[in-house]
Every structure is written in C-alpha cells, then in structure tokens.
Amino acid sequence: MHDTAERLEIAEAILHRSADRSPDEATKERLHRLGDEVTSQAKDIDRRAGRLDGQ
C-alpha cells in the first residue's frame, strides 16, 4: 500500500506541474483540484498502510 501511495504522489506532482504549464485557467484549476484530491487519497492510503504495518 505504501507503494501505491508513493505512485499517487508522483501522479499528483505531474498533475500540478501540468496545471502550472496550462495556458487555460479552467484547465489549470481543474488539474490543481484533481492533484489535491490525489494527494488526499495518497495520504489516506499511507495512513491505512501504516496502521496495517503497526506504525
């Protein structure tokens, strides 16, 4: 599960980078919002994995 969280964090960084490069404001906002949602999911997965690992 930690690996999944790491991969989601990579995807989140790509989304934010793409948003920063987008000339379209609506696309920029949508990509940043999606990146934030991915970050939230990654953190949740990592927390659950930690509990399963006994951390």
Residue, then its C-alpha position, 0 to 999 in steps of 0.5 A: m500500500h505504501d507503494t501505491a501511495e508513493r505512485l499517487e504522489i508522483a501522479e499528483a506532482i505531474l498533475h500540478r506541474s501540468a496545471d502550472r504549464s496550462p495556458d487555460e485557467a479552467t484547465k489549470e484549476r481543474l488539474h490543481r483540484l484533481g492533484d489535491e484530491v490525489t494527494s488526499q487519497a495518497k495520504d489516506i492510503d499511507r495512513r491505512a498502510g501504516r496502521l496495517d504495518g503497526q506504525 
